[in-house]
């Protein structure tokens, strides 16, 4: 489910809770609406609101860290691609085939992961498709070093290619994100209860309804940002293809 759809569901639940709270007094006995009863409701709501605020803050921090980690892995992978090409260039003309394979791998990955650059959609699942750096490793192992310098460069190239392969599989394992959906569902329930308590003591007029709607939009927006950053493969906040494009421009240089 997309982050926008989840944000819409949260908005419906939270604002719906506020509207339900506004009409709930008509269904309750008069003694349930006494000042003492309202005070107890306010105290209980304050406790839930404190918990919800802490959880939202933790989720935002966790989602931001998750986004930064995935973005950093893409950048490191692009940097390792450039470094691998430089090491193979230093080895000599014998690595021309491996360098061509590396360039083709980057082009293929760009087309697989970012099939439509215009809308920025990212197909992260494409990381697991087709051959990757393994074919380059086979070509590197087939080299016949003639001196200590070439042996050292071959070992370095194999090490760097291993780092690229590791980054690829790490990204593939993190596609689903880190947010636990039952945890998020409980948070949305808390928010709906909080807004229901707001509506319980609020007068029925346009100003109050608009204020509650704006507040609900703000809360739904925070949940949208959390989900979007945890799954940065499309939408407003997404991983950029710029590092791999930069790497592609650097490949093949002498």
ChimeraX attribute file (.defattr): number of C-alpha atoms within 10 A of each C-alpha:
attribute: neighborCount
match mode: 1-to-1
recipient: residues
	/A:1	6
	/A:2	13
	/A:3	22
	/A:4	18
	/A:5	11
	/A:6	17
	/A:7	22
	/A:8	17
	/A:9	13
	/A:10	25
	/A:11	25
	/A:12	17
	/A:13	20
	/A:14	28
	/A:15	25
	/A:16	18
	/A:17	23
	/A:18	27
	/A:19	21
	/A:20	17
	/A:21	22
	/A:22	21
	/A:23	15
	/A:24	15
	/A:25	15
	/A:26	9
	/A:27	7
	/A:28	10
	/A:29	9
	/A:30	9
	/A:31	9
	/A:32	11
	/A:33	14
	/A:34	10
	/A:35	10
	/A:36	11
	/A:37	11
	/A:38	15
	/A:39	12
	/A:40	11
	/A:41	16
	/A:42	16
	/A:43	11
	/A:44	13
	/A:45	20
	/A:46	14
	/A:47	11
	/A:48	17
	/A:49	17
	/A:50	10
	/A:51	13
	/A:52	19
	/A:53	13
	/A:54	11
	/A:55	15
	/A:56	17
	/A:57	13
	/A:58	13
	/A:59	21
	/A:60	18
	/A:61	13
	/A:62	17
	/A:63	23
	/A:64	17
	/A:65	14
	/A:66	20
	/A:67	23
	/A:68	16
	/A:69	14
	/A:70	21
	/A:71	19
	/A:72	13
	/A:73	17
	/A:74	22
	/A:75	19
	/A:76	17
	/A:77	23
	/A:78	22
	/A:79	16
	/A:80	20
	/A:81	25
	/A:82	21
	/A:83	19
	/A:84	23
	/A:85	27
	/A:86	18
	/A:87	19
	/A:88	22
	/A:89	20
	/A:90	15
	/A:91	20
	/A:92	12
	/A:93	11
	/A:94	15
	/A:95	21
	/A:96	15
	/A:97	12
	/A:98	21
	/A:99	22
	/A:100	14
	/A:101	17
	/A:102	24
	/A:103	20
	/A:104	14
	/A:105	19
	/A:106	20
	/A:107	14
	/A:108	17
	/A:109	20
	/A:110	22
	/A:111	14
	/A:112	18
	/A:113	20
	/A:114	22
	/A:115	16
	/A:116	13
	/A:117	13
	/A:118	7
	/A:119	11
	/A:120	19
	/A:121	19
	/A:122	23
	/A:123	17
	/A:124	22
	/A:125	15
	/A:126	17
	/A:127	20
	/A:128	13
	/A:129	11
	/A:130	10
	/A:131	12
	/A:132	21
	/A:133	20
	/A:134	13
	/A:135	13
	/A:136	22
	/A:137	19
	/A:138	12
	/A:139	15
	/A:140	21
	/A:141	13
	/A:142	10
	/A:143	15
	/A:144	11
	/A:145	15
	/A:146	8
	/A:147	8
	/A:148	9
	/A:149	12
	/A:150	18
	/A:151	15
	/A:152	13
	/A:153	19
	/A:154	23
	/A:155	15
	/A:156	16
	/A:157	24
	/A:158	17
	/A:159	14
	/A:160	20
	/A:161	25
	/A:162	16
	/A:163	16
	/A:164	24
	/A:165	16
	/A:166	14
	/A:167	17
	/A:168	18
	/A:169	12
	/A:170	14
	/A:171	19
	/A:172	15
	/A:173	12
	/A:174	15
	/A:175	17
	/A:176	12
	/A:177	16
	/A:178	14
	/A:179	16
	/A:180	8
	/A:181	9
	/A:182	9
	/A:183	10
	/A:184	16
	/A:185	12
	/A:186	12
	/A:187	20
	/A:188	21
	/A:189	15
	/A:190	18
	/A:191	27
	/A:192	24
	/A:193	20
	/A:194	25
	/A:195	25
	/A:196	24
	/A:197	23
	/A:198	21
	/A:199	25
	/A:200	22
	/A:201	16
	/A:202	17
	/A:203	12
	/A:204	13
	/A:205	8
	/A:206	9
	/A:207	10
	/A:208	14
	/A:209	18
	/A:210	11
	/A:211	11
	/A:212	20
	/A:213	19
	/A:214	13
	/A:215	16
	/A:216	24
	/A:217	19
	/A:218	13
	/A:219	19
	/A:220	25
	/A:221	19
	/A:222	17
	/A:223	25
	/A:224	21
	/A:225	20
	/A:226	24
	/A:227	25
	/A:228	25
	/A:229	27
	/A:230	28
	/A:231	26
	/A:232	25
	/A:233	22
	/A:234	19
	/A:235	17
	/A:236	15
	/A:237	15
	/A:238	18
	/A:239	25
	/A:240	18
	/A:241	18
	/A:242	13
	/A:243	17
	/A:244	22
	/A:245	14
	/A:246	13
	/A:247	20
	/A:248	20
	/A:249	12
	/A:250	16
	/A:251	20
	/A:252	16
	/A:253	8
	/A:254	10
